[in-house]
Amino acid sequence: MKQLRPVMFVGTASDVGKSVIAAGFCRIFKQDGYMPAPFKAQNMSLNSYATPEGLEIGRAQAVQAEAAGVACHTDMNPVLLKPTNDKSSQLVLHGKPAGNQTAWEYFMQDDKRQLFEEVKGAFDRLSVRYNPVVMEGAGSISELNLRHRDITNMRMALHAGAAVYLISDIDRGGVFGSVYGTIALLPPEEKALVKGIIINKFRGDIRLFEDGRKQLETLTGIPVTGVLPYYQDIHIEEEDSVALSLKHKRQTTGRINIAVVLLRHMSNFTDFNVLEKDERVNIFYTDNPADIVTADIVIVPGSKNTMSDLVAIKNNGTARAITEAFKRNKVVIGICGGYQMMGISVADPHGVEGEPGSMPGLGILPVNTVLTREKITRQRRFSYRQQAASCEGYEIHMGHTTGETPSPLNVLDDGQPDGYFLSNRCWGTYLHGILDNTAVLDDLLAACGKTVTAAQSFDYRAFRSAQYDKLAAYIRQHLDMEAVYKAICL
């Protein structure tokens, strides 16, 4: 195969669809016989994933790697920021925690020169092994006050010699100003890298934008590579918890109503994507006690700050609603931080999440948790409730949970126990992605005792693969792929 130049997708603003479009290109290059890999120098997200080596990267790059058909690696996302509160984040460097930093410390100290050397090294290693590297930027590329500290956007594109495509979300409005202004603010050496403009999320008849397309090309001197229509029938994981604002649905009849407790520091909400696609289920995210008490199933999700979120749900009445649902014999389960909260106590003797201390948990599961300095990050195979089927998931947590009488929910591939099984209506686990396994999901839904018309099992892994193929076909249909290949062929 020909050697291809790296391709980079950047935006006029945050959340314009870069992550999904990059995933689509990973799939296209795979379909066309290449061996692509994703790369994002710096990601900020509470959605993360464990690599095969037991290290941590942003979930978005793991999704892109899955679309590319390759194993994820820390070189695909060397810097990950995980917000711990409104002012600081945990810095994960090459998959390992490297301490907490405030925004001021992260952006102002040393102009991030050392971090830039680290991410350049990661890209260089990746570019030797894969062809092409599909790069994703972050936020807007025209933030003048941050340009000299940028390690993710055009500074990285210059190092890679990437063909850059600028994405703008027309659904937000102001597309002409945002595209023209963004390009006008680029210095000549960066503007020379921009090979095309992609207009995303267009609603209506695309032919009506033909004049706008020509006007943009005249204004900027850069071709519009394509206009992507707004879609609702392709399902790719969202990168950020901003998407949760669209998921505050209410209960409905004819389906199993699942309430995911809405936590301020919720992490890995991608654990529940499978539930959103299963026709048997109506899932909603809520901190309303009335919704929690009346749901068929209540899930306490993961948290980046277990102690803080535990205090919050006790103060707003959510904790009382969870325990009331348990008393009413509803199905109540916890994942990772949610599992920790469901126990008798949570202790933080080392100040991992804030001031050292301890507090009572919800008292539903007879376990106690001690938060630890060491982060456990592993992909896992496991057997669920002694069933024969082999299941998959991953651990990302800082804590150790024990009970006086062991009653593991799962047995891991190394023989170690995981979680606590109280009954088929109440259990906890450290395993993210546990619900992606058909055996676990079917058992969970059956436990609530509610009969639904759409009773067939749902194969989420096959569904995800089909979505990548649909995304690739959609991009091929609406973008000038011949022009893209011309721009990136060396």
C-alpha positions in Angstrom: 0.0 0.0 0.0 1.1 3.6 -0.6 2.5 5.6 2.3 -0.1 8.2 3.4 0.5 11.5 5.0 -1.1 11.9 8.5 -4.6 13.5 8.4 -5.8 15.8 11.1 -9.3 16.9 12.0 -9.6 20.2 13.9 -12.5 22.5 14.8 -13.7 26.0 14.8 -15.0 25.2 18.3 -15.4 22.4 20.8 -17.9 19.6 20.1 -18.2 20.1 16.3 -17.9 16.3 15.6 -14.2 15.8 15.3 -14.1 12.7 17.3 -16.8 10.9 15.3 -15.5 12.0 11.9 -12.0 10.8 12.9 -13.5 7.4 13.8 -15.2 7.3 10.4 -11.9 7.9 8.6 -10.2 5.2 10.7 -12.8 2.8 9.4 -12.5 4.0 5.8 -8.8 3.6 5.8 -9.1 0.1 7.3 -11.7 -0.8 4.6 -9.4 0.4 1.9 -6.6 -1.9 3.0 -4.5 0.5 5.1 -3.5 0.1 8.8 -4.6 3.3 10.4 -4.4 4.4 14.0 -5.9 7.3 15.9 -3.9 10.0 17.7 -5.0 12.8 20.0 -2.1 14.5 21.9 -4.2 15.7 24.8 -7.7 14.7 25.8 -9.9 16.0 28.6 -12.6 13.6 29.6 -13.9 11.4 32.5 -14.6 8.7 30.0 -11.4 6.6 29.8 -10.4 3.0 28.8 -7.8 0.5 29.8 -5.2 -0.6 27.2 -4.1 -4.2 26.9 -1.0 -3.2 28.8 -3.1 -2.0 31.7 -2.7 1.7 31.1 -5.3 4.5 30.7 -6.3 6.5 27.6 -9.3 8.6 26.6 -12.3 6.5 25.6 -12.7 8.4 22.3 -9.3 7.1 21.1 -10.2 3.6 22.2 -13.4 3.9 20.1 -11.3 5.2 17.1 -8.9 2.3 17.5 -11.8 -0.1 17.5 -13.1 1.5 14.3 -9.6 1.0 12.8 -9.4 -2.6 13.9 -6.3 -2.2 16.0 -5.5 -2.5 19.7 -5.5 0.8 21.6 -2.2 2.1 23.0 -1.1 5.0 25.2 0.7 6.5 22.2 -2.7 7.2 20.7 -3.5 9.6 23.6 -0.3 10.4 25.6 -1.9 13.1 27.7 -5.3 12.7 29.4 -6.8 15.2 31.8 -9.5 13.9 34.2 -11.3 16.7 36.0 -11.5 16.0 39.8 -13.4 19.2 40.6 -14.1 22.6 39.1 -10.5 23.8 39.3 -8.2 20.9 39.0 -7.6 17.7 37.0 -5.7 14.5 37.4 -2.9 14.4 34.7 -2.5 11.0 33.2 0.8 10.8 31.2 1.5 7.8 29.0 -1.3 6.0 30.7 -0.2 6.6 34.3 -1.3 9.2 36.9 1.2 12.0 37.2 -0.5 14.0 39.9 -3.2 16.7 40.1 -2.9 20.1 38.6 -5.0 23.2 38.5 -5.8 24.8 35.2 -3.4 27.6 35.9 -0.6 25.1 36.7 -1.3 23.0 33.7 -1.5 25.8 31.1 1.0 28.3 32.5 4.0 26.3 33.9 6.9 25.9 31.4 4.5 26.7 28.5 4.0 22.9 28.4 7.4 22.4 26.5 8.1 19.1 28.2 4.7 17.8 27.6 5.0 18.7 23.9 8.2 16.7 23.7 6.3 13.7 25.2 3.4 13.9 22.8 5.8 14.4 19.8 7.6 11.2 20.8 4.3 9.3 21.1 3.2 10.4 17.6 6.6 9.6 16.1 6.4 6.0 17.5 2.9 5.6 16.2 3.7 6.9 12.7 6.4 4.2 12.3 3.9 1.4 13.1 0.7 2.6 11.3 -0.3 4.1 8.0 -1.9 6.6 8.2 -2.2 8.2 11.6 -5.6 9.8 12.0 -5.2 12.8 14.3 -7.8 14.7 16.2 -7.5 18.3 17.6 -9.1 19.8 20.6 -11.4 22.8 21.0 -10.8 25.7 18.6 -7.6 26.1 16.7 -7.9 30.0 16.8 -7.4 30.6 20.5 -4.7 33.2 20.2 -3.9 33.4 23.9 -3.1 29.6 24.0 -1.3 29.2 20.7 2.2 29.1 22.1 1.2 26.5 24.6 -0.8 24.3 22.2 0.3 20.7 22.1 -2.8 19.3 20.4 -3.8 21.4 17.3 -1.7 23.2 14.7 1.6 23.0 16.5 1.2 19.2 16.5 0.0 19.3 12.8 3.2 21.1 11.9 5.4 18.5 13.6 3.5 15.7 11.8 3.3 17.4 8.4 -0.4 16.5 8.5 -3.1 17.3 6.0 -5.6 19.3 8.1 -9.4 19.5 7.7 -11.3 22.2 9.5 -14.7 21.1 10.8 -17.5 23.5 11.6 -20.9 22.7 13.1 -23.5 24.5 10.9 -26.3 23.5 13.3 -24.9 26.1 15.8 -25.2 28.9 13.3 -22.5 31.5 12.4 -20.6 29.0 10.1 -19.3 31.7 7.8 -17.9 33.8 10.5 -16.4 30.9 12.5 -14.7 29.3 9.4 -13.5 32.6 7.9 -12.3 34.0 11.2 -10.6 30.7 12.2 -8.6 30.5 9.0 -7.8 34.3 8.9 -6.2 34.0 12.3 -3.8 31.2 11.3 -0.2 32.2 10.4 0.8 31.3 6.8 2.7 28.1 7.7 -0.4 26.7 9.5 -2.9 27.8 6.9 -0.8 26.0 4.2 -1.6 22.7 6.0 -5.4 23.2 5.7 -6.5 21.1 2.8 -10.3 21.3 3.2 -13.3 22.5 5.1 -16.0 20.1 6.3 -19.4 21.4 7.2 -21.1 19.1 9.7 -24.6 18.6 10.9 -26.5 20.3 8.0 -30.3 20.1 8.3 -32.4 20.1 5.2 -31.7 19.9 1.4 -27.9 20.2 0.9 -28.4 21.7 -2.5 -29.6 24.9 -0.8 -26.1 25.3 0.6 -24.3 25.2 -2.8 -24.0 29.0 -3.0 -22.7 29.1 0.6 -20.2 26.5 -0.3 -18.8 28.5 -3.2 -18.8 31.7 -1.0 -16.8 29.9 1.7 -14.3 28.7 -0.9 -13.9 32.2 -2.4 -13.6 33.8 1.1 -11.0 31.4 2.4 -9.2 30.1 -0.7 -9.7 26.6 0.7 -12.1 23.9 -0.9 -15.1 22.7 1.0 -14.4 19.0 1.0 -18.0 18.1 1.9 -21.2 18.9 3.7 -22.3 16.2 6.2 -26.1 16.0 6.8 -27.4 15.8 10.4 -28.0 12.1 11.2 -29.9 10.2 13.9 -29.5 6.6 12.7 -25.8 6.2 13.3 -24.8 5.5 16.9 -21.2 6.3 17.8 -20.1 6.8 21.4 -20.1 10.5 22.6 -16.9 11.7 24.0 -18.1 14.0 26.8 -20.7 14.1 29.5 -22.2 17.2 27.7 -24.3 14.5 25.8 -26.0 13.6 29.1 -28.0 16.8 28.9 -29.9 15.2 26.0 -30.7 12.0 27.9 -32.9 13.2 30.8 -35.9 11.2 29.6 -38.8 10.1 31.8 -40.3 6.7 32.5 -42.5 5.0 30.0 -44.8 2.0 29.7 -44.0 -1.2 27.9 -40.3 -1.1 28.6 -38.0 -1.7 31.5 -37.3 1.7 33.1 -33.7 2.1 34.2 -32.6 5.1 36.3 -28.9 5.9 36.2 -28.2 8.2 39.2 -26.9 11.5 37.9 -23.6 12.3 39.7 -21.7 15.5 39.4 -18.4 13.7 38.7 -19.9 10.8 36.8 -17.2 8.9 34.9 -17.4 6.3 32.1 -21.1 6.9 31.3 -20.4 4.9 28.1 -21.1 1.9 30.4 -24.7 2.5 29.6 -24.6 3.0 25.8 -25.8 -0.6 25.4 -28.9 0.2 27.4 -29.7 3.2 25.2 -29.8 0.9 22.1 -31.6 -2.1 23.6 -35.3 -2.0 22.6 -36.3 -3.6 25.9 -35.1 -0.7 27.9 -36.0 2.9 28.6 -32.9 4.5 30.3 -32.8 7.9 31.8 -30.3 9.9 33.9 -31.7 11.5 37.0 -31.1 12.8 40.5 -34.9 13.2 41.2 -35.8 10.9 44.2 -39.3 10.2 42.8 -37.9 8.9 39.5 -35.4 6.7 41.3 -37.8 5.1 43.7 -40.3 4.1 41.0 -37.8 2.9 38.4 -37.5 -0.9 37.7 -33.7 -0.8 37.9 -31.4 1.7 39.6 -27.8 2.0 38.7 -25.2 3.9 40.7 -22.5 4.7 38.2 -18.8 5.4 38.4 -17.4 8.6 39.8 -14.1 10.5 39.6 -14.7 11.8 43.1 -16.6 9.1 45.1 -16.4 11.0 48.4 -17.7 14.3 47.0 -20.5 12.6 45.1 -21.5 10.5 48.1 -21.9 13.7 50.2 -23.9 15.3 47.3 -26.4 12.5 47.0 -26.9 12.4 50.7 -27.6 16.1 50.8 -30.0 16.2 47.9 -32.2 13.2 48.9 -30.9 10.9 46.1 -29.2 8.5 48.6 -32.4 8.0 50.6 -34.2 7.3 47.3 -31.6 4.6 46.4 -32.0 2.8 49.7 -35.7 3.1 49.5 -35.7 1.5 46.1 -33.6 -1.3 47.5 -36.1 -1.8 50.4 -38.9 -2.0 47.8 -37.1 -4.9 46.2 -36.2 -3.0 43.1 -33.0 -4.0 41.3 -30.1 -1.8 42.5 -26.6 -2.2 41.3 -23.4 -0.2 41.5 -20.4 0.1 39.1 -16.9 1.2 40.3 -17.5 4.3 42.3 -21.2 3.4 42.6 -20.2 0.0 44.0 -18.0 1.8 46.6 -20.9 4.1 47.6 -23.2 1.2 48.1 -21.1 -0.3 50.9 -20.9 0.4 54.6 -18.1 2.9 54.5 -15.6 4.7 52.2 -12.3 5.8 53.6 -9.7 8.1 52.0 -6.7 8.0 54.4 -4.2 9.4 51.9 -6.3 12.3 50.7 -6.5 10.8 47.2 -9.7 12.8 46.5 -9.4 15.7 48.9 -8.9 16.0 52.6 -8.2 12.6 54.3 -11.2 11.1 56.1 -14.0 8.6 55.9 -17.7 8.5 55.8 -20.6 6.0 55.9 -21.8 4.6 52.6 -25.3 3.8 51.6 -25.2 0.6 53.7 -26.7 -1.6 51.0 -23.8 -4.0 50.4 -21.8 -5.4 53.4 -18.4 -4.1 52.1 -15.9 -1.4 53.0 -13.7 0.6 50.7 -10.3 2.2 51.3 -9.2 4.5 48.5 -5.6 3.9 47.5 -2.8 6.0 45.9 -2.3 3.3 43.2 -4.6 3.3 40.2 -5.7 -0.1 39.0 -6.1 -0.1 35.2 -6.6 -3.4 33.4 -8.6 -5.1 30.7 -10.3 -8.1 32.1 -11.9 -11.4 31.0 -14.2 -12.9 33.6 -17.0 -15.3 34.3 -20.2 -13.8 35.6 -22.0 -15.6 38.4 -20.3 -18.9 37.5 -21.8 -18.9 34.0 -19.9 -20.6 31.2 -19.8 -17.6 28.9 -16.5 -15.7 28.8 -17.1 -12.0 29.4 -15.0 -8.8 28.9 -14.7 -5.6 30.8 -12.0 -3.3 32.2 -11.0 -1.8 35.6 -10.1 1.9 36.2 -10.2 2.7 39.9 -8.2 3.8 42.9 -9.6 1.8 45.8 -9.8 -1.6 47.4 -13.2 -3.0 48.6 -13.6 -6.0 50.9 -16.3 -7.7 52.9 -16.2 -10.0 55.9 -17.9 -12.8 54.0 -16.7 -13.0 50.4 -19.5 -13.3 47.8 -17.9 -12.3 44.5 -20.1 -11.4 41.5 -17.4 -12.3 39.0 -14.3 -14.4 38.8 -11.5 -12.7 36.8 -9.2 -14.4 34.3 -6.4 -14.7 36.9 -8.7 -16.3 39.5 -9.2 -13.2 41.6 -12.8 -12.3 42.7 -14.5 -9.1 41.7 -17.5 -7.3 43.2 -20.1 -8.4 45.6 -23.3 -10.4 44.9 -26.0 -9.9 47.5 -28.8 -11.2 45.3 -29.9 -11.2 41.7 -31.5 -7.9 42.5 -28.5 -6.3 44.1 -24.8 -6.4 43.4 -21.7 -4.2 42.8 -18.6 -4.5 40.6 -15.5 -2.7 39.6 -15.8 -3.7 36.0 -16.6 -1.1 33.5 -18.2 -2.4 30.3 -19.8 -5.3 32.2 -23.3 -4.6 30.7 -21.8 -4.9 27.1 -21.9 -8.7 27.8 -25.1 -10.3 26.7 -25.1 -12.8 29.6 -24.9 -10.0 32.1 -27.4 -7.7 30.5 -30.0 -10.5 30.0 -29.7 -11.5 33.6 -30.0 -8.0 34.9 -33.1 -7.3 32.9 -34.7 -10.6 33.9 -34.1 -9.8 37.6 -36.6 -7.0 37.6 -39.4 -9.5 36.7 -41.0 -7.2 34.1 -42.2 -8.7 30.8 -41.5 -6.7 27.7 -42.6 -7.3 24.1 -39.1 -7.0 22.6 -37.6 -9.9 24.5 -34.7 -10.8 22.2 -31.1 -10.5 23.3 -29.0 -7.6 22.0 -25.4 -8.2 20.7 -23.8 -4.8 21.4 -20.4 -5.7 19.9 -21.9 -6.6 16.6 -24.0 -3.5 16.7 -20.9 -1.3 17.3 -19.1 -2.8 14.3 -22.1 -2.2 12.1 -22.2 1.5 13.2 -18.6 2.0 12.1 -19.5 0.6 8.7 -22.5 2.9 8.4 -20.4 5.9 9.5 -17.8 5.1 6.8 -20.5 4.8 4.1 -22.1 8.1 5.2 -18.7 9.9 5.0 -17.9 8.4 1.6 -21.3 9.5 0.3 -21.0 13.2 1.3 -17.2 14.0 1.3 -14.9 14.1 -1.7 -12.7 11.1 -0.8 -10.8 11.4 -4.0 -9.6 14.8 -3.0 -8.7 13.6 0.4 -6.6 10.8 -0.9 -4.9 13.2 -3.4 -4.0 15.5 -0.5 -2.5 12.7 1.7 -0.8 10.5 -0.8 3.0 10.9 -0.6 
